[in-house]
């Protein structure tokens, strides 16, 4: 049996994503894991899939201009990949058309070939027509999301945010000081580039397999440190990371604490918790313990109660992920207008459950990777309305169009001193 090509992988991923309620990264990683492809072909298959998802509305706009009559869904998927190559990836025309047509069954090849050939002839007119469309078409975002961002951030920042979301996400690594210092890291891995804004982080052009396997770094965005820095954990303390998997923040906390004390890392997802355990071993964060728990459903297990009360609690709450859309490319297509109120309700339930585990005068940091006020400032406001003795010490955020990193929010709350 012939091994699948990069284009066949991209097409299979697009169809699976359309038919199944699975995350894009899970679909493409599963397909690539079973494919015998070169590194360049793997990268091309990934780019085709993610590129089509990032530009779905725009690609469908062009398809509608090229053929007014109904197009069968499987044919549409092939055309999306073809037009993405021709107009956005700028693949040579012959290769883009020939290889894309070859993806289709023989009876569908003539119509796909005709549409792609027409697209080449009408390239200028199609590009001009796209530029004249509203922002939600040009940048392929849900219209309701565009409208709420325009209200919160203004028109120009919304444009910048949409452009940010459609760029491939950079690869950042946090240097793991439990195993190596930054100077030695840079000497050992000369392809890494240090960030002037944060010496703990470096940037890579490609996934640094050797650095990861050795536990010398962990892949994470610099915005993830906002919540950890607000938490200010001290060596020897008892820390609860309530929604921890896959563990980037818990592992950074262990480093800040010099591997002294206890960090209890919880999550409700068994698979993600196993990933966290592997990361703990790889990075040598010996003070991190793991436990599975769903804060919205079950009684607090004894593994948690036996360590409580905690000096500090980090609640990196489940959220809509609107701050990390350029990493989770299909988030925009999963969101619905009522998701923001639904998520804020869940966030409040979790926060209420955690406050009883915090010692008097202890610190709770509430954080998300959302840009939405309903999940950020308004959750903090409601918590403090319910518990007036809960002090708000600081709020910080990271905005892609301002800071050049993923979107994030964090608030530092202090429990009252016991009477």
N, C-alpha and C positions, 0 to 999 in steps of 0.2 A: 504493500500500500504506500502510495506517494505521501511524503510528509506535507502538511499544510503550509501554504505560503503565508507571509505576513499579512497580505490582503485578505486571505481566507480567514485568518485568525481575527482580524478586525471586523469582518462581516459577521462571523459567528458570535462575537462578543456583542455586537450591536443588536442582533436578533434575540439573543438570550436576555439582554437587558430590557428589551421591549416586551418580552413575553413573561418574564419571571420577576418577582418582587425581590430582587437581589441587588446588592450594592455593586456599582461598576468595578471598584477595585477588586472585589471578590471574584467577579466573573472573569476579568482579564487575567488576573494572577493564576486562576485555575487553568485557563486555557494555555497560557504560556508555560506553566509548569509541566504540561504534558506534550509540549511541542519541541521538536528538534530543530531549533532555529539558531542562527548566528546571533551575536549580540546586536549587530546592526539591524537585522531583520526583526528581532524582538522589539527593539526601540521603534521601528517603523510601524509594526502592528499596534503597539501601544499608542503611538501618535495618531494613527488613523482612527482608532476607537475613541480616545479622549477628545481628539479634534472634532470629530463628528458630533459628540455630545455637547461640547462647548458652543458649537455653532448651529445647533439643530434648527432653530427658527429661521435663521438666515438661509440655510441650505434648502429648507422647504419653501421659502419664498422664491428662490431661484427656480426650483422645480416647478412651482406653480406658474411662473412666467414662461417656462419652456413648454409646458404641456397643461392646457386647461382642463382636459378630461381626466377622469379618475385613473389613478396609477395604483396598481396592486402593491400591497405593503412590502413584500419581499423585493420587488423591483425598486421601490423608493429607497430602501436601505442601501442597495447597490449604487443608486444615483447619488445618494448623500456622500458616500465614500469617493465616488468619481469627481463630483464637484468640489469636494474639499481638497482633493489633490490638485485639481486644475486651477482653482481660484485663490486658495488660501495657503496651500503647501507649495504651490508653484512647481509641481512635478512636471517634467517634460511631457508635452501633449501626447506624443505617440505612446509612451509608456503608460500614462494615466488612462488613456482610452482603451488601449489594447488589453492591458491587464485587468482593468475593471470590467470590461465586457466579458472576459473569460470567466469571471465569477458566476455568471448567470447560466441557467439552463439554455440549451440551444434555441428553444422557441422564443426566449425573451431577449436574445442578444441583439437582434436587429433594432428593436425599439430603444434599447439602452445606448447602442452605438449612435443612432440617429440623434437622440437627445444630447448626448455629450458632444457630438460634432456641431450641433446647432449652438451649444453653449460656447464653444470655441469661436465660432463666427460672430456671435453676438456678445462676446466678452465685455467690450466697452460699455454697451448699452445696459447690460445686466449689472455691472459694477456701479454705474451711475444711478440706476434705479434703486439699488440697495442703499446707497448713501442718502437717498431722499426719504428713506423709511424712518419711522419713529425709533427711538433708542432701543426699545424692547425687541424690535426686529433686527436692527443692525448688530446688537450685541447678544442676542439670543438669551434673554432673561424673561421670566414671567412678568407680565405688565403690572400686576399688583405689587410685586417686589420693587420694581422701578419707581412706582408712585410713592410707596412708603419711604424709600430712601431719599427721593427728592424732597419729601416733606421734612425728613430728619436732618439731611446733610446738605441740601441744596442741589441745584441742577449740575453744576460743574463737578462737584465731588462725586456725584452719582455716576457721571460719565467716566471719571477716573476709576471708580470702584468697579464698574463693569469691564473696563479695559483690563484692570488687574486680574479679575476673575477669569479672563480668557487667555491669560498668559500661562505657559507651563510653569509649574511651581518650582522655585529653586530648591536645591538640596543643601540643607544646613545640618551641621553636626555639632553637638555639645561635647567638648573635650571632657573626658571622665577623669577628674583629678584624683579619684581613688586609686587609679592605676598609672597615670602619667601626667606630667606637668605640661603646660602649653608650649614651652620652648622645645622640649623633647619631641612633642607631637609634631610640631611644624618641621623639625629636622627629619623625623622618621617618615612623614607623609608630605613631601614637598609639593604635591598637587593641591593641597588644601590652602585656602586663603583666609587669613584671620579677619574678623570683623573689627573695625576700629571702634564701633559702638559697644562691643561686648567681647572681651578677650577670652571668654569661655567658649565662644562659638567660632566655627570656621565654615567656609562655603566650598562645595565640591562641584565639579562638572559632571561627575558620574558617581554612582553608589560606591562608597569606599569599602569594599568587601573585607580587605585585610584589617582595616581599622575597626570595623564592626566585629569581626570574628575574634579579635584580640581583646575586645572590651574596652578599647581606648577611646571610643566615642559612641554616642547614641544619636540617631537621626531625630531631630526635633527642631521646630522653629523657635527663634529667639523670643517670640511673643509668649511662649509658655513659661518664661521665667517671671513674668509680671506677678502672678499669683504667689509663686514660691518666695519671691523677695518680700512681698507684703506679709507673708506668714512669719518670716524671721525666726525659723526654728533654731534652737540652741542644742549643742551636744548634751546628751543625757536625758532629753525630754521624751515624753510620750506623745506621738503624733498619730492622728487618724487621717488617712487619705481616703475619703468616703466613696469616691467613684474613680478609681485609680487607673484601671487598665487603659492602654497597654503599659503604663508605668513611667512615662517620661518625667512627670513631676515628682513622683515618689522617689525615683532614682536621683534626681537632682537634690531633693531634700536630704537624702542619705549623705550625699557629698558635702552639703553645707554643714551637716551635723558631724562630719568627720567619722561616720560609721559608729557613732556612740549614741545609745538610747534605743528607742523602739519606734518603728513606723509600721502601723497596721494598714495595709493596702487592701481595700475592699472593692468588689465589683460584682454585678449580678450576672454577667455574661461569662459562662464557663470557658468558652474558647478563648476569649480575650484575656481571661485570668491566667490561662496556661501560657499565653504569650508573655504576660507580665512576669510569671515565674522564671521563664527562660531568660528574660532580660535582667532579672535580679542576679541570676547566677553568672551571666556573661559579664556584667559590669562590677561584680563583686560587692554589691550592696548588702552586706551581711545582716544589717539591722532591720531589713524589710521582711515582714511576715505577710502572708496573704490569707484572705478568707472570702468566701463567696456569700454575698448577702444582698437582698433587694430591700432597700429602705422604704419602699412604698407599700410593701405587702406583709412582711413577716415580722415576728417578734425578734428583738435583737439577740443574736446567738451568744452563748457563754464565752466564746473565744474573744468577743469584743468586750463584753461586760467585765471579764476578768482583768482587763487592762485599764478600763475606764476608772475615773475620769481622765480625760486627755488634756494636756497642756495647750495643745493647738489642734484645730481641725481644719482640713482643707476640703471644701466642697467644690470640686470642679464638675458642675452639674451637667446632666444630659441637657442638650439644647438643640436648636435648629441648625447650628453650624454655619450661619450666614457669614461668619468671619473667615471661613476656610473653604469657600466655594472653589477657589482655584486649585485646591488640593483634592477636594471631594466633588468632582466635576458634575455628578448627577444630582447633587443636593437641590439645585435650583428647580429641577423637574419633579422632585418629590414634595416640595413645600406646597402647603395650602394656606389660605388666609387665616384660618382658625388655628393653625399650628402654634402661633405665638402665645395665645391665651391658654391653649392646652398644655404647652410646655411649662409656662409659668406656674400653672396649678401643680404640676408634678414637682417642680423645683421647690416650691413652698412646702410641700409635704415632706420632702427629703430634709430640708433645712430645719423644720420643726422637730423631726425625729433626732437630729444630731445635737441640737442645743442642750438636751438633757444629759449628754455625754461629756459636755465641756465643763472643766473645773471652774470654780469661781475665779474671776479675773483672767480667765483664759481667752484665747484668740480664735475666732473663726474667720476664715477667708472664703468668701463666696466668689466663684469665678465661672465664666462661660467662654466659649469661642463664638458667641453670637454678637451681632451688631445692634440688636433690637432692644429698645428701652423696656418693653414688657418683660424681657427675660433678665434684664440687668438692673438699672436704677429702680424700676418699679417693684421688683421683687425685694430689694433691700428696703425700700420705703415701707412695703407692707409688713415685713418682718419687724421693723422698728416701731410701726404703729401698733402691732400686736404686743410687742415687748419693749415698752418705752425705756427700760433700763439698759437695753442693748445699745452700746455706744458705737457710733460710726467714726472711725479714726481716719480713714482715707479711701478714696476711690481712684483707680487708675485704669486706663484703657490703651489699646493699640489699634490704630486705624490704618488699613492698608494704604489709602491715598495720602496719609500724612506721614506715616512712619516707615513704610516700605516693608512691613512684615505682616503676618497673618493678623486678623482681627481678634481681639480678646478684651475681656472686662474682668476686673477684680475689685472687691470691696473688703476692707479689713474691719471686722466687727469685734468688739470687746464685751465679754460677759461682766456683769456687775460683781463687785467684791462681796463676799459673803458677810452677812451682818455679824 
